[in-house]
Amino acid sequence: MGKKTGKIIAVCTSEKKGIPKTPVSGAVLRENFGIQGDAHAGNWHRQVSLLALEKIEEFRSRGAKVDYGAFGENLIVEGFDLKKIPVGTQFEAGDAVIELTQIGKECHSHCVIHKAMGDCIMPREGVFARVIQGGEIRPGDLLSMRPLLSDRPFTAAVITLSDKGYRGEREDKSGPAACELLTGADYEVIETLLLPDGQERLKKELIRLADQRQVNVIITTGGTGFSERDVTPEATEAVCDRMAMGIAEAVRVHSLAITERAMLSRGVSGIRKKTLIINLPGSQKAVRESLEYLLPSLNHGLGILRGTEKECG
């Protein structure tokens, strides 16, 4: 399949976060940084924001008077329905290459546009990218979308649930152990989080990672026991569309050959959209034993979820 092509309509920057951006005649994209001189540039995954011209024009048709950059977007582009393009897709304009890292974002406080119109399109229509290769961009430049590679690395996120760890009273060794094993198996670990036990914050992060960042697999560690605060399985079940209990059951069977206490683990596994979520116990030893057992078999299932492998006939 060839490259789909659109166009950069406007390039916008701002010196501060939280304010509208201003159209400029051109900009320099710096690798692993973002747009030179823009407040949102830096060592993170939301270096460049994009919004479709078609969505801005649709918003204007409802009576909104908004200039380019009003939503805080860096690039206004034509020819793409951005929120339907999967994370990991790359775009090129001249020498510059950017990679999509997030679809939409949470609106923490309603902006001026939302207060005037009762709506703002950036949280649901805006997308974000990081700069893979630097170069200069200008309004009018062609923007080409590269087809996704079927053999690209799987992405992962690791969440540790621990009240003591969150308060700094205990070093988190389970999360780093999971990251080490995932990286060693050629996964790209794109986020790590240390959260207190409890459901609401965990549910929020699971939804964000699955829906906006489209992570292939999320590994949680901790919160699977009998304590009143151990509610990781309940949070996971609440956000999943389908359960994949064979994984959780296999972990327990494997662990029972090592310790009889494995029967006390309540961990579950399930699927939200195209993301697999797996609960592991909180101990570093259990995390290592579980992932060493699971990782050789996960790739086929993850490939089916993201559409790069077919079911066995």
PyMOL commands that set and color helices and strands:
alter all, ss='L'
color gray80, all
select helices_A, chain A and resi 53-60+82-84+112-117+122-125+163-166+174-184+200-212+232-239+245-256+260-264+284-306
alter helices_A, ss='H'
color red, helices_A
select strands_A, chain A and resi 4-13+22-24+27-30+34-35+48-52+75-78+90-93+96-103+127-133+135-137+142-146+155-161+188-195+217-221+242-243+269-272+275-280
alter strands_A, ss='S'
color yellow, strands_A
deselect
rebuild
show_as cartoon
